[in-house]
C-alpha cells in the first residue's frame, strides 16, 4: 500500500544547497551590519516609524486628553 520514496542522487544535495544559500545571505547581511559606519547607524536609529498623518493624529489625541483632564 505504501511505497517508499527513493531519491535520486542529485535530489539528496538540494537541502545542502538551500542551507548554503540561506547561510550565505545571512553572513552577507551580518558583515554589512557590522561594517556599517556610526553615522549611518545613528541615521537609521532616528528614522520615524510612523507616517506623518498617524503621528499628527496621536499628537492631537494626546493634547485633547491633556486638555480634558485639566
C-alpha positions in Angstrom: 0.0 0.0 0.0 2.7 2.5 1.0 5.6 2.9 -1.3 9.0 4.0 -0.1 10.2 7.3 -1.6 13.5 6.9 -3.3 15.5 10.0 -4.1 17.9 10.3 -7.0 21.5 11.3 -6.3 21.1 14.9 -7.3 18.0 15.3 -5.1 20.0 14.5 -2.0 22.1 17.6 -2.3 19.2 20.1 -2.6 18.9 20.6 1.2 22.6 21.4 1.4 22.4 23.9 -1.4 19.4 25.6 0.2 21.2 25.8 3.5 24.3 27.2 1.9 22.3 29.9 0.1 20.5 30.9 3.3 23.7 30.9 5.4 25.4 32.9 2.7 22.7 35.6 2.7 22.8 35.7 6.5 26.5 36.2 6.5 26.4 38.9 3.9 23.8 40.8 5.9 25.7 40.3 9.1 29.0 41.6 7.6 27.3 44.6 6.2 25.7 45.4 9.5 29.0 45.0 11.4 30.8 47.3 8.9 28.2 50.0 9.0 29.5 53.4 9.9 28.4 55.1 13.1 26.8 58.0 11.2 24.6 55.5 9.2 23.6 53.7 12.4 22.6 56.9 14.0 20.6 57.9 10.9 18.7 54.6 10.8 18.0 54.6 14.6 16.5 58.1 14.3 14.1 57.3 11.5 10.4 57.7 12.3 8.4 54.5 12.5 5.1 56.1 11.7 3.6 58.1 8.9 3.2 61.9 9.4 -0.6 61.5 9.4 -0.5 58.9 12.2 2.0 61.0 14.2 -0.2 64.1 13.8 -3.3 62.2 14.9 -1.5 60.8 18.0 -0.3 64.3 19.0 -3.8 65.7 18.6 -5.3 62.9 20.6 -2.7 63.3 23.3 -3.3 67.1 23.5 -7.1 66.5 23.6 -6.7 64.1 26.6 -4.4 66.6 28.4 -6.9 69.4 28.0 -9.8 67.2 29.1 -8.0 66.2 32.3 -7.4 69.9 33.4 
